[in-house]
Amino acid sequence: MATIRQRGPYRWEVQVRRHGWPDITRTLRSKNEAQAWASTIESEIARGTYVDRTEADTTTFGQLAQRYLDEVTPLKKGAEIERCRINALLKTSLAQYRVSAVSSRLIAEWRDSRLAQVSGSTVNRDLNLISHVFTIALKDWGIPINNPVSLIRRPRNNKARRRRLTAEEEAGLLAELTPSGDIKYGAGRRNIWMRPLVELALETAMRRSELLNLLWEHVHLSQHYLHLEDSKNSDTRDVPLSSKAVHILSDLPRSISGRVFPISANVVKLSFVRAVKRAGITDLHFHDLRHEATSRLATKLSNVLELAAVTGHRTLTMLNRYYHPTATALALKLG
């Protein structure tokens, strides 16, 4: 039985009561809307299909994303990067919409506007995040919503990068990363950790996160290897160290924190970008060092399984994305 009361010029309160069900109340703008809503709710209750959508109707996507940021993001390895993505989403108009009003059409419009600013791969990463927010809200938080991202067309990902570092570029980059003052990692205006970090990345093909999370207790210089307790794919692995890599690590000062490189990912990003710019190098990212290192290691390790063991790739398909030998190098092998 529905009870409808006028609470103001444009406020009509409707309450539906049914034995065995909690009272359901809603305030609408007109009597006709109130009657239609009450009829729909009574019909759903009679068929046993009623779902309380109050939380979906009163919660904005921004509030949902903020809760995800507080509860889910801290548990992830890529928490720092995801935090930046969510904070950017919170500043968009999408965050102002009620969750129940976020349709596939709205997501598609957001996708198209985003594509005008960034690449397809970046948009897909954002869409994956939005999709997971909706999935967690439905499965873990019990909010009755559909996932609008599952209904839209995805943009194409960018082609895999094939950026190789030339000898001239490497020399220029390392020169710009060398601290002023004492040329051997001494005091100066530039970060003392950046040059050895880049050099070790080129020697080992380690990811930036693996380098920054590395602890001295896991470095075994006398045995020429270091142990990664928790890599990106959650596997542990031992990384063999070349003589040059051992030399790089041996020359590093020890931080009381126990970390080999006691700097943040953001510091690495900013320092690297600035050094690349000063060196006059174009289109070079820190992750390209992993590409370069993998290609260099491939010339020394002809067994692809050995190469994958060093780099930490689970599949040969993934390894193929990073291994980019030059045609000239392959021709020399042919004789």
Secondary structure as a PSIPRED ss2 file (coil, helix, strand):
# PSIPRED VFORMAT (PSIPRED V4.0)

   1 M C   1.000  0.000  0.000
   2 A E   0.000  0.000  1.000
   3 T E   0.000  0.000  1.000
   4 I E   0.000  0.000  1.000
   5 R E   0.000  0.000  1.000
   6 Q E   0.000  0.000  1.000
   7 R E   0.000  0.000  1.000
   8 G E   0.000  0.000  1.000
   9 P C   1.000  0.000  0.000
  10 Y C   1.000  0.000  0.000
  11 R E   0.000  0.000  1.000
  12 W E   0.000  0.000  1.000
  13 E E   0.000  0.000  1.000
  14 V E   0.000  0.000  1.000
  15 Q E   0.000  0.000  1.000
  16 V E   0.000  0.000  1.000
  17 R C   1.000  0.000  0.000
  18 R C   1.000  0.000  0.000
  19 H C   1.000  0.000  0.000
  20 G C   1.000  0.000  0.000
  21 W C   1.000  0.000  0.000
  22 P C   1.000  0.000  0.000
  23 D C   1.000  0.000  0.000
  24 I E   0.000  0.000  1.000
  25 T E   0.000  0.000  1.000
  26 R E   0.000  0.000  1.000
  27 T E   0.000  0.000  1.000
  28 L E   0.000  0.000  1.000
  29 R C   1.000  0.000  0.000
  30 S C   1.000  0.000  0.000
  31 K H   0.000  1.000  0.000
  32 N H   0.000  1.000  0.000
  33 E H   0.000  1.000  0.000
  34 A H   0.000  1.000  0.000
  35 Q H   0.000  1.000  0.000
  36 A H   0.000  1.000  0.000
  37 W H   0.000  1.000  0.000
  38 A H   0.000  1.000  0.000
  39 S H   0.000  1.000  0.000
  40 T H   0.000  1.000  0.000
  41 I H   0.000  1.000  0.000
  42 E H   0.000  1.000  0.000
  43 S H   0.000  1.000  0.000
  44 E H   0.000  1.000  0.000
  45 I H   0.000  1.000  0.000
  46 A H   0.000  1.000  0.000
  47 R H   0.000  1.000  0.000
  48 G C   1.000  0.000  0.000
  49 T C   1.000  0.000  0.000
  50 Y C   1.000  0.000  0.000
  51 V C   1.000  0.000  0.000
  52 D C   1.000  0.000  0.000
  53 R C   1.000  0.000  0.000
  54 T H   0.000  1.000  0.000
  55 E H   0.000  1.000  0.000
  56 A H   0.000  1.000  0.000
  57 D H   0.000  1.000  0.000
  58 T H   0.000  1.000  0.000
  59 T C   1.000  0.000  0.000
  60 T E   0.000  0.000  1.000
  61 F H   0.000  1.000  0.000
  62 G H   0.000  1.000  0.000
  63 Q H   0.000  1.000  0.000
  64 L H   0.000  1.000  0.000
  65 A H   0.000  1.000  0.000
  66 Q H   0.000  1.000  0.000
  67 R H   0.000  1.000  0.000
  68 Y H   0.000  1.000  0.000
  69 L H   0.000  1.000  0.000
  70 D H   0.000  1.000  0.000
  71 E H   0.000  1.000  0.000
  72 V C   1.000  0.000  0.000
  73 T H   0.000  1.000  0.000
  74 P H   0.000  1.000  0.000
  75 L H   0.000  1.000  0.000
  76 K C   1.000  0.000  0.000
  77 K C   1.000  0.000  0.000
  78 G C   1.000  0.000  0.000
  79 A H   0.000  1.000  0.000
  80 E H   0.000  1.000  0.000
  81 I H   0.000  1.000  0.000
  82 E H   0.000  1.000  0.000
  83 R H   0.000  1.000  0.000
  84 C H   0.000  1.000  0.000
  85 R H   0.000  1.000  0.000
  86 I H   0.000  1.000  0.000
  87 N H   0.000  1.000  0.000
  88 A H   0.000  1.000  0.000
  89 L H   0.000  1.000  0.000
  90 L H   0.000  1.000  0.000
  91 K C   1.000  0.000  0.000
  92 T C   1.000  0.000  0.000
  93 S H   0.000  1.000  0.000
  94 L H   0.000  1.000  0.000
  95 A H   0.000  1.000  0.000
  96 Q H   0.000  1.000  0.000
  97 Y C   1.000  0.000  0.000
  98 R E   0.000  0.000  1.000
  99 V H   0.000  1.000  0.000
 100 S H   0.000  1.000  0.000
 101 A H   0.000  1.000  0.000
 102 V C   1.000  0.000  0.000
 103 S C   1.000  0.000  0.000
 104 S H   0.000  1.000  0.000
 105 R H   0.000  1.000  0.000
 106 L H   0.000  1.000  0.000
 107 I H   0.000  1.000  0.000
 108 A H   0.000  1.000  0.000
 109 E H   0.000  1.000  0.000
 110 W H   0.000  1.000  0.000
 111 R H   0.000  1.000  0.000
 112 D H   0.000  1.000  0.000
 113 S H   0.000  1.000  0.000
 114 R H   0.000  1.000  0.000
 115 L H   0.000  1.000  0.000
 116 A C   1.000  0.000  0.000
 117 Q C   1.000  0.000  0.000
 118 V C   1.000  0.000  0.000
 119 S C   1.000  0.000  0.000
 120 G H   0.000  1.000  0.000
 121 S H   0.000  1.000  0.000
 122 T H   0.000  1.000  0.000
 123 V H   0.000  1.000  0.000
 124 N H   0.000  1.000  0.000
 125 R H   0.000  1.000  0.000
 126 D H   0.000  1.000  0.000
 127 L H   0.000  1.000  0.000
 128 N H   0.000  1.000  0.000
 129 L H   0.000  1.000  0.000
 130 I H   0.000  1.000  0.000
 131 S H   0.000  1.000  0.000
 132 H H   0.000  1.000  0.000
 133 V H   0.000  1.000  0.000
 134 F H   0.000  1.000  0.000
 135 T H   0.000  1.000  0.000
 136 I H   0.000  1.000  0.000
 137 A H   0.000  1.000  0.000
 138 L H   0.000  1.000  0.000
 139 K H   0.000  1.000  0.000
 140 D C   1.000  0.000  0.000
 141 W C   1.000  0.000  0.000
 142 G C   1.000  0.000  0.000
 143 I C   1.000  0.000  0.000
 144 P C   1.000  0.000  0.000
 145 I C   1.000  0.000  0.000
 146 N C   1.000  0.000  0.000
 147 N C   1.000  0.000  0.000
 148 P H   0.000  1.000  0.000
 149 V H   0.000  1.000  0.000
 150 S H   0.000  1.000  0.000
 151 L H   0.000  1.000  0.000
 152 I C   1.000  0.000  0.000
 153 R C   1.000  0.000  0.000
 154 R C   1.000  0.000  0.000
 155 P C   1.000  0.000  0.000
 156 R C   1.000  0.000  0.000
 157 N C   1.000  0.000  0.000
 158 N C   1.000  0.000  0.000
 159 K C   1.000  0.000  0.000
 160 A C   1.000  0.000  0.000
 161 R C   1.000  0.000  0.000
 162 R C   1.000  0.000  0.000
 163 R C   1.000  0.000  0.000
 164 R C   1.000  0.000  0.000
 165 L C   1.000  0.000  0.000
 166 T C   1.000  0.000  0.000
 167 A H   0.000  1.000  0.000
 168 E H   0.000  1.000  0.000
 169 E H   0.000  1.000  0.000
 170 E H   0.000  1.000  0.000
 171 A H   0.000  1.000  0.000
 172 G H   0.000  1.000  0.000
 173 L H   0.000  1.000  0.000
 174 L H   0.000  1.000  0.000
 175 A H   0.000  1.000  0.000
 176 E H   0.000  1.000  0.000
 177 L H   0.000  1.000  0.000
 178 T C   1.000  0.000  0.000
 179 P C   1.000  0.000  0.000
 180 S C   1.000  0.000  0.000
 181 G C   1.000  0.000  0.000
 182 D C   1.000  0.000  0.000
 183 I C   1.000  0.000  0.000
 184 K C   1.000  0.000  0.000
 185 Y C   1.000  0.000  0.000
 186 G C   1.000  0.000  0.000
 187 A C   1.000  0.000  0.000
 188 G C   1.000  0.000  0.000
 189 R C   1.000  0.000  0.000
 190 R C   1.000  0.000  0.000
 191 N C   1.000  0.000  0.000
 192 I C   1.000  0.000  0.000
 193 W C   1.000  0.000  0.000
 194 M H   0.000  1.000  0.000
 195 R H   0.000  1.000  0.000
 196 P H   0.000  1.000  0.000
 197 L H   0.000  1.000  0.000
 198 V H   0.000  1.000  0.000
 199 E H   0.000  1.000  0.000
 200 L H   0.000  1.000  0.000
 201 A H   0.000  1.000  0.000
 202 L H   0.000  1.000  0.000
 203 E H   0.000  1.000  0.000
 204 T H   0.000  1.000  0.000
 205 A C   1.000  0.000  0.000
 206 M C   1.000  0.000  0.000
 207 R C   1.000  0.000  0.000
 208 R H   0.000  1.000  0.000
 209 S H   0.000  1.000  0.000
 210 E H   0.000  1.000  0.000
 211 L H   0.000  1.000  0.000
 212 L H   0.000  1.000  0.000
 213 N C   1.000  0.000  0.000
 214 L C   1.000  0.000  0.000
 215 L E   0.000  0.000  1.000
 216 W H   0.000  1.000  0.000
 217 E H   0.000  1.000  0.000
 218 H H   0.000  1.000  0.000
 219 V E   0.000  0.000  1.000
 220 H E   0.000  0.000  1.000
 221 L C   1.000  0.000  0.000
 222 S C   1.000  0.000  0.000
 223 Q C   1.000  0.000  0.000
 224 H C   1.000  0.000  0.000
 225 Y E   0.000  0.000  1.000
 226 L E   0.000  0.000  1.000
 227 H E   0.000  0.000  1.000
 228 L E   0.000  0.000  1.000
 229 E C   1.000  0.000  0.000
 230 D C   1.000  0.000  0.000
 231 S C   1.000  0.000  0.000
 232 K C   1.000  0.000  0.000
 233 N C   1.000  0.000  0.000
 234 S C   1.000  0.000  0.000
 235 D C   1.000  0.000  0.000
 236 T C   1.000  0.000  0.000
 237 R E   0.000  0.000  1.000
 238 D E   0.000  0.000  1.000
 239 V E   0.000  0.000  1.000
 240 P E   0.000  0.000  1.000
 241 L C   1.000  0.000  0.000
 242 S C   1.000  0.000  0.000
 243 S H   0.000  1.000  0.000
 244 K H   0.000  1.000  0.000
 245 A H   0.000  1.000  0.000
 246 V H   0.000  1.000  0.000
 247 H H   0.000  1.000  0.000
 248 I H   0.000  1.000  0.000
 249 L H   0.000  1.000  0.000
 250 S H   0.000  1.000  0.000
 251 D C   1.000  0.000  0.000
 252 L C   1.000  0.000  0.000
 253 P C   1.000  0.000  0.000
 254 R C   1.000  0.000  0.000
 255 S C   1.000  0.000  0.000
 256 I C   1.000  0.000  0.000
 257 S C   1.000  0.000  0.000
 258 G C   1.000  0.000  0.000
 259 R E   0.000  0.000  1.000
 260 V C   1.000  0.000  0.000
 261 F C   1.000  0.000  0.000
 262 P C   1.000  0.000  0.000
 263 I C   1.000  0.000  0.000
 264 S C   1.000  0.000  0.000
 265 A H   0.000  1.000  0.000
 266 N H   0.000  1.000  0.000
 267 V H   0.000  1.000  0.000
 268 V H   0.000  1.000  0.000
 269 K H   0.000  1.000  0.000
 270 L H   0.000  1.000  0.000
 271 S H   0.000  1.000  0.000
 272 F H   0.000  1.000  0.000
 273 V H   0.000  1.000  0.000
 274 R H   0.000  1.000  0.000
 275 A H   0.000  1.000  0.000
 276 V H   0.000  1.000  0.000
 277 K H   0.000  1.000  0.000
 278 R H   0.000  1.000  0.000
 279 A C   1.000  0.000  0.000
 280 G C   1.000  0.000  0.000
 281 I C   1.000  0.000  0.000
 282 T C   1.000  0.000  0.000
 283 D C   1.000  0.000  0.000
 284 L C   1.000  0.000  0.000
 285 H C   1.000  0.000  0.000
 286 F C   1.000  0.000  0.000
 287 H C   1.000  0.000  0.000
 288 D H   0.000  1.000  0.000
 289 L H   0.000  1.000  0.000
 290 R H   0.000  1.000  0.000
 291 H H   0.000  1.000  0.000
 292 E H   0.000  1.000  0.000
 293 A H   0.000  1.000  0.000
 294 T H   0.000  1.000  0.000
 295 S H   0.000  1.000  0.000
 296 R H   0.000  1.000  0.000
 297 L H   0.000  1.000  0.000
 298 A H   0.000  1.000  0.000
 299 T H   0.000  1.000  0.000
 300 K H   0.000  1.000  0.000
 301 L C   1.000  0.000  0.000
 302 S C   1.000  0.000  0.000
 303 N C   1.000  0.000  0.000
 304 V H   0.000  1.000  0.000
 305 L H   0.000  1.000  0.000
 306 E H   0.000  1.000  0.000
 307 L H   0.000  1.000  0.000
 308 A H   0.000  1.000  0.000
 309 A H   0.000  1.000  0.000
 310 V H   0.000  1.000  0.000
 311 T H   0.000  1.000  0.000
 312 G C   1.000  0.000  0.000
 313 H C   1.000  0.000  0.000
 314 R C   1.000  0.000  0.000
 315 T C   1.000  0.000  0.000
 316 L H   0.000  1.000  0.000
 317 T H   0.000  1.000  0.000
 318 M H   0.000  1.000  0.000
 319 L H   0.000  1.000  0.000
 320 N H   0.000  1.000  0.000
 321 R H   0.000  1.000  0.000
 322 Y H   0.000  1.000  0.000
 323 Y C   1.000  0.000  0.000
 324 H C   1.000  0.000  0.000
 325 P C   1.000  0.000  0.000
 326 T C   1.000  0.000  0.000
 327 A H   0.000  1.000  0.000
 328 T H   0.000  1.000  0.000
 329 A H   0.000  1.000  0.000
 330 L H   0.000  1.000  0.000
 331 A H   0.000  1.000  0.000
 332 L H   0.000  1.000  0.000
 333 K H   0.000  1.000  0.000
 334 L H   0.000  1.000  0.000
 335 G C   1.000  0.000  0.000
